[in-house]
Amino acid sequence: MFQSKKKVALLCLACIFAAASTAVFFSCKSKAQKVREKTYEYNQEQLVKVLNKEDISEETRFAVIKNIAQNMLSQKDYPNLILFLSEWVEDHPDDQYNAYWLLVTANAYLEMDSNPLAEYYFERIINNYNDLMITTNSGEKLSVHFMSLQHLVQISQSPTNKISYFNQLITRFPDKVKITELYVRLALEYEKEGEWGLALKAFRQFLAQDDASTIRISDLPNAYANAREFVDFYNTSKFWTFETLDELVAAIKQAISTNNPGLLDNYKSRVNFFNISWRQDENTSNPQTTFSAGTYMRGNRVRFSDTLDEISTPTEAYLRTWGWSNSKEWYFYFRKINFPVDPKVHGRWEWAGVYYGDKM
């Protein structure tokens, strides 16, 4: 659904006018070029004369304005295109096609890399004008509001605004968008705003879609796993968490020292616990249900470092251990829980995984 801003702008303008742009490649004007310029100027003058007639019909007026704008587009004369259409809308507030003229104006600003101004005009369209269906030369009917919202979710820098745009796309145009993708994007914007309850709701709506587990979103490769972890973590009691890192590490060391595999396994996170080598991605790790520290502990003397590893940080910590039956070093991975949706657990610590082998 989401293409590059430049590409979308070009496609939109092409779709609106179905006109090809002409680039000027030579600094010196050829005779043919001069003829084209004179023809362009003459055509524009004739169109303006028709537009200024008092008895012009509404249909003719629309066609004339469209041709004037199309001619400017063919010359990539975006400044004059913007000036012409914005002045027309200002001087003719009752023109039923004003939403369309503003759409062309906004796309011209995109072509000039003026996203804030483009956003202003797209906003004007959806907030101040009724939706308008336009028909392309191919016969396809397009909603001006839908095209505006598509642009807005790409160029807006405001999470609050993007939340509004995503919700409008979902509720107003459910048959034209990828609902599953929009739910997860909506959840992420709610997270940015600290709206954790609404983020949870959006993640649940995402997971409820039939294609949630199979959807591929290029810039969100782990969308399903992250949403699943968020919801599952919320739904559990989090009994395995500790108030402080010191308490967690002390408990882990006690379980190892007393050779108590059952107790050690009890301290393991119940949501997305991973056991992988340092070179693996934790998102491709084995399911936590298949891992038991006790399997590798029985009959062996497991030992651990007195202090946490030097790569530890205020939010992540590592404890080196060795002596397991698979003859590998294990680095226990602890992390500080970042989960503001549940203040009772936010800021506590959990044993979240194991890294096998030398960290080098």
C-alpha positions as CSV (number, residue, x, y, z in Angstrom):
1,M,0.0,0.0,0.0
2,F,2.8,2.4,0.8
3,Q,4.9,3.5,-2.1
4,S,7.5,6.3,-2.1
5,K,6.1,9.8,-1.8
6,K,7.6,10.9,-5.1
7,K,6.4,7.9,-6.9
8,V,2.8,8.3,-5.5
9,A,2.8,12.0,-6.4
10,L,3.8,11.2,-10.0
11,L,1.3,8.5,-10.3
12,C,-1.5,10.6,-8.9
13,L,-0.9,13.5,-11.2
14,A,-0.6,11.2,-14.1
15,C,-3.8,9.5,-13.1
16,I,-5.6,12.8,-12.7
17,F,-4.6,14.2,-16.1
18,A,-3.3,11.1,-18.0
19,A,-0.7,13.4,-19.5
20,A,3.0,12.9,-20.1
21,S,5.5,15.4,-18.9
22,T,8.1,16.9,-21.3
23,A,11.6,17.5,-20.1
24,V,13.9,20.2,-21.6
25,F,17.3,18.7,-22.2
26,F,19.1,21.5,-24.0
27,S,20.0,24.9,-22.8
28,C,19.8,26.3,-26.4
29,K,16.3,26.4,-27.7
30,S,15.7,24.7,-31.0
31,K,13.3,26.1,-33.6
32,A,10.9,23.2,-32.9
33,Q,11.1,24.1,-29.2
34,K,10.3,27.7,-29.9
35,V,7.3,26.7,-31.9
36,R,6.1,24.4,-29.1
37,E,6.4,27.3,-26.6
38,K,4.4,29.7,-28.8
39,T,1.8,27.0,-29.4
40,Y,1.6,26.5,-25.6
41,E,1.2,30.2,-24.9
42,Y,-1.4,30.6,-27.6
43,N,-3.5,27.6,-26.4
44,Q,-3.4,29.0,-22.8
45,E,-4.5,32.4,-23.9
46,Q,-7.4,30.9,-25.9
47,L,-8.5,28.8,-22.9
48,V,-8.4,31.8,-20.6
49,K,-10.6,33.7,-23.0
50,V,-13.2,30.9,-22.9
51,L,-13.0,30.7,-19.2
52,N,-13.7,34.4,-18.8
53,K,-17.0,34.3,-20.8
54,E,-20.0,35.0,-18.7
55,D,-22.3,32.5,-20.3
56,I,-20.0,29.5,-20.0
57,S,-21.6,26.3,-18.8
58,E,-20.4,24.4,-15.7
59,E,-19.3,21.5,-17.7
60,T,-17.3,23.6,-20.1
61,R,-15.8,25.6,-17.3
62,F,-14.5,22.4,-15.7
63,A,-13.0,21.2,-19.0
64,V,-11.3,24.5,-19.6
65,I,-9.8,24.7,-16.1
66,K,-8.6,21.1,-16.4
67,N,-7.0,21.8,-19.8
68,I,-5.2,24.9,-18.5
69,A,-3.9,22.9,-15.5
70,Q,-3.0,20.0,-17.7
71,N,-1.0,22.3,-20.0
72,M,0.9,23.7,-17.0
73,L,1.6,20.2,-15.8
74,S,3.0,19.1,-19.2
75,Q,5.5,22.0,-18.8
76,K,6.2,21.1,-15.2
77,D,5.2,24.7,-14.4
78,Y,4.2,23.8,-10.8
79,P,4.4,27.4,-9.3
80,N,2.0,28.8,-11.9
81,L,-0.2,25.7,-11.6
82,I,-0.5,26.2,-7.9
83,L,-1.1,29.9,-8.2
84,F,-3.8,29.5,-10.8
85,L,-5.8,26.8,-9.0
86,S,-5.5,28.2,-5.5
87,E,-6.7,31.6,-6.7
88,W,-9.5,30.0,-8.6
89,V,-10.7,28.1,-5.4
90,E,-10.4,31.3,-3.4
91,D,-12.4,33.4,-5.9
92,H,-15.0,30.7,-6.6
93,P,-15.9,29.1,-3.3
94,D,-19.1,27.6,-4.8
95,D,-17.3,25.6,-7.5
96,Q,-18.3,22.0,-6.9
97,Y,-15.0,20.8,-8.1
98,N,-12.8,22.7,-5.7
99,A,-11.8,19.6,-3.8
100,Y,-10.4,18.3,-7.1
101,W,-8.5,21.5,-7.8
102,L,-7.0,21.4,-4.4
103,L,-6.0,17.8,-4.9
104,V,-4.0,18.9,-8.0
105,T,-2.5,21.7,-6.0
106,A,-1.4,19.5,-3.2
107,N,0.2,17.0,-5.6
108,A,2.0,19.9,-7.3
109,Y,3.5,20.8,-3.9
110,L,4.6,17.2,-3.6
111,E,6.4,17.5,-6.9
112,M,8.2,20.5,-5.5
113,D,9.2,18.5,-2.3
114,S,7.1,20.9,-0.2
115,N,5.4,18.2,2.0
116,P,4.2,20.6,4.7
117,L,2.3,22.7,2.2
118,A,1.0,19.6,0.4
119,E,-0.3,18.3,3.8
120,Y,-2.1,21.6,4.4
121,Y,-4.0,21.3,1.2
122,F,-4.8,17.6,1.6
123,E,-6.1,18.4,5.1
124,R,-8.3,21.2,3.7
125,I,-9.8,18.7,1.3
126,I,-10.9,16.1,3.9
127,N,-11.9,18.7,6.6
128,N,-13.7,21.4,4.5
129,Y,-15.0,19.7,1.4
130,N,-17.4,16.9,0.6
131,D,-15.9,13.9,-1.1
132,L,-15.8,14.0,-4.9
133,M,-15.5,11.0,-7.3
134,I,-13.5,11.7,-10.4
135,T,-13.4,9.5,-13.4
136,T,-10.1,8.9,-15.2
137,N,-9.6,8.4,-18.9
138,S,-9.6,4.6,-18.3
139,G,-13.0,4.9,-16.6
140,E,-11.8,4.2,-13.1
141,K,-13.6,6.2,-10.4
142,L,-11.4,7.7,-7.7
143,S,-12.3,9.3,-4.4
144,V,-10.6,12.6,-3.7
145,H,-10.8,12.0,0.0
146,F,-9.3,8.5,-0.3
147,M,-6.3,9.8,-2.4
148,S,-5.8,12.6,0.0
149,L,-5.7,10.3,3.0
150,Q,-3.3,8.0,1.2
151,H,-0.9,10.8,0.9
152,L,-1.4,12.1,4.4
153,V,-0.4,8.8,6.1
154,Q,2.9,9.0,4.2
155,I,3.9,12.6,4.6
156,S,2.5,13.5,8.0
157,Q,5.0,13.7,10.9
158,S,2.4,13.8,13.6
159,P,1.3,10.6,15.3
160,T,-2.0,12.2,16.4
161,N,-2.8,13.2,12.8
162,K,-1.8,9.8,11.4
163,I,-4.1,8.1,13.9
164,S,-6.9,10.1,12.5
165,Y,-6.0,9.3,8.9
166,F,-5.6,5.6,9.6
167,N,-9.0,5.4,11.4
168,Q,-10.7,7.3,8.5
169,L,-9.2,4.9,5.9
170,I,-10.3,1.9,8.0
171,T,-13.9,3.1,8.6
172,R,-14.6,4.9,5.3
173,F,-12.7,2.9,2.8
174,P,-12.4,-0.7,4.2
175,D,-12.7,-2.2,0.7
176,K,-9.9,-0.1,-0.7
177,V,-7.1,-0.7,1.9
178,K,-5.3,-3.5,3.5
179,I,-7.1,-3.5,6.8
180,T,-4.7,-5.9,8.4
181,E,-1.7,-3.7,7.7
182,L,-3.5,-0.5,8.8
183,Y,-4.4,-2.0,12.2
184,V,-0.8,-2.7,13.1
185,R,0.3,0.8,11.8
186,L,-2.4,2.3,13.9
187,A,-1.2,0.4,17.0
188,L,2.3,1.7,16.5
189,E,1.1,5.3,16.2
190,Y,-0.9,4.9,19.5
191,E,2.3,3.6,21.1
192,K,4.1,6.8,20.1
193,E,1.3,8.9,21.7
194,G,1.4,6.8,24.9
195,E,-2.2,5.6,24.2
196,W,-1.4,2.1,25.5
197,G,-4.9,0.9,25.9
198,L,-5.8,1.9,22.3
199,A,-2.6,0.3,21.1
200,L,-3.6,-2.9,22.8
201,K,-7.0,-2.8,21.1
202,A,-5.5,-2.1,17.7
203,F,-3.0,-5.0,18.1
204,R,-5.9,-7.3,19.0
205,Q,-7.8,-6.2,15.9
206,F,-4.7,-6.9,13.8
207,L,-4.3,-10.4,15.2
208,A,-8.0,-11.1,14.6
209,Q,-7.5,-10.7,10.9
210,D,-7.3,-14.0,8.9
211,D,-4.0,-13.0,7.2
212,A,-2.3,-11.5,10.3
213,S,0.2,-14.3,10.6
214,T,1.0,-14.4,6.8
215,I,1.0,-10.8,5.8
216,R,4.3,-9.3,4.6
217,I,5.0,-5.7,5.3
218,S,8.3,-4.6,4.0
219,D,9.2,-2.0,6.7
220,L,7.6,-4.1,9.5
221,P,9.1,-7.6,9.0
222,N,8.2,-8.7,12.5
223,A,4.8,-7.2,12.7
224,Y,3.0,-10.4,13.7
225,A,5.6,-11.6,16.2
226,N,5.7,-8.2,17.9
227,A,1.9,-7.9,18.1
228,R,1.6,-11.4,19.4
229,E,4.2,-10.7,22.1
230,F,2.5,-7.5,23.1
231,V,-1.0,-9.1,23.5
232,D,0.3,-12.3,25.1
233,F,2.4,-10.4,27.6
234,Y,-0.5,-8.3,28.6
235,N,-2.7,-11.4,29.1
236,T,-0.3,-13.2,31.4
237,S,0.2,-12.8,35.1
238,K,4.0,-12.0,34.7
239,F,4.7,-14.1,37.9
240,W,8.3,-14.7,36.7
241,T,9.3,-11.0,36.9
242,F,11.5,-9.4,39.6
243,E,11.4,-5.9,41.1
244,T,15.2,-5.4,40.5
245,L,17.9,-6.9,38.4
246,D,19.9,-7.8,41.6
247,E,17.0,-9.9,42.9
248,L,16.6,-11.7,39.6
249,V,20.3,-12.5,39.2
250,A,20.5,-13.7,42.9
251,A,17.5,-16.0,42.3
252,I,19.1,-17.5,39.1
253,K,22.4,-18.0,40.8
254,Q,20.7,-19.7,43.8
255,A,18.8,-22.1,41.5
256,I,22.1,-23.1,39.7
257,S,24.1,-23.4,42.9
258,T,21.5,-25.7,44.5
259,N,21.2,-27.7,41.2
260,N,17.5,-27.0,41.1
261,P,16.4,-27.2,37.4
262,G,12.7,-26.9,38.2
263,L,13.2,-23.7,40.1
264,L,15.4,-22.4,37.3
265,D,12.9,-23.1,34.6
266,N,10.2,-21.3,36.7
267,Y,12.1,-18.1,36.4
268,K,12.0,-18.3,32.6
269,S,9.8,-15.7,30.8
270,R,6.6,-17.3,29.5
271,V,6.4,-14.9,26.5
272,N,8.9,-15.2,23.6
273,F,11.7,-16.7,25.6
274,F,14.5,-17.4,23.1
275,N,17.5,-19.7,23.1
276,I,19.8,-19.0,20.2
277,S,23.4,-18.5,19.2
278,W,24.9,-15.0,19.1
279,R,24.6,-15.0,15.3
280,Q,21.0,-15.8,15.2
281,D,18.0,-13.5,15.2
282,E,15.9,-13.9,18.3
283,N,12.7,-13.7,16.2
284,T,13.6,-17.0,14.6
285,S,14.4,-18.8,17.8
286,N,12.9,-22.0,19.0
287,P,9.5,-21.7,20.8
288,Q,10.0,-21.3,24.5
289,T,7.9,-24.3,25.2
290,T,10.6,-26.6,23.8
291,F,13.3,-25.3,26.0
292,S,14.1,-26.5,29.5
293,A,17.4,-25.6,31.3
294,G,17.0,-28.7,33.4
295,T,17.6,-30.9,30.4
296,Y,21.1,-29.6,30.1
297,M,21.7,-29.3,33.9
298,R,21.1,-32.7,35.3
299,G,24.3,-34.6,36.1
300,N,26.5,-31.6,35.4
301,R,28.1,-29.0,37.6
302,V,27.0,-25.7,36.1
303,R,28.9,-22.6,37.2
304,F,28.6,-18.8,36.6
305,S,30.6,-15.6,36.7
306,D,30.6,-13.6,39.9
307,T,29.6,-10.4,38.1
308,L,27.5,-9.5,35.1
309,D,29.2,-9.3,31.7
310,E,30.8,-6.1,30.7
311,I,28.4,-5.6,27.7
312,S,25.5,-5.2,30.2
313,T,23.6,-1.9,30.2
314,P,21.0,-0.2,32.5
315,T,18.2,-2.0,30.5
316,E,19.9,-5.2,29.4
317,A,22.2,-7.6,31.3
318,Y,24.2,-10.8,30.6
319,L,25.5,-13.5,32.9
320,R,28.1,-15.9,31.7
321,T,27.5,-19.6,32.7
322,W,29.2,-22.8,31.7
323,G,29.2,-26.6,32.4
324,W,26.0,-27.5,30.6
325,S,25.7,-30.9,29.0
326,N,26.0,-29.5,25.5
327,S,29.5,-28.3,26.4
328,K,28.7,-24.7,25.5
329,E,28.9,-21.4,27.4
330,W,25.5,-19.9,28.0
331,Y,24.9,-16.2,28.5
332,F,21.7,-15.6,30.4
333,Y,20.0,-12.5,29.0
334,F,18.0,-10.3,31.3
335,R,16.0,-7.2,30.3
336,K,14.2,-4.4,32.0
337,I,10.5,-4.6,31.0
338,N,9.2,-1.7,28.9
339,F,5.5,-2.1,29.1
340,P,3.7,1.0,30.1
341,V,0.3,-0.5,29.4
342,D,0.7,-2.4,32.7
343,P,2.2,-0.1,35.3
344,K,2.5,-3.0,37.8
345,V,5.1,-4.7,35.6
346,H,6.6,-1.8,33.8
347,G,10.2,-1.4,34.9
348,R,10.6,-4.8,36.4
349,W,13.1,-7.4,35.2
350,E,12.8,-10.8,33.5
351,W,15.0,-13.6,32.2
352,A,14.2,-13.4,28.5
353,G,16.6,-15.7,26.8
354,V,19.8,-17.6,26.4
355,Y,22.7,-17.0,24.0
356,Y,24.8,-20.0,23.2
357,G,28.6,-20.0,22.8
358,D,31.3,-17.3,23.0
359,K,29.8,-13.9,22.4
360,M,32.7,-13.1,20.0
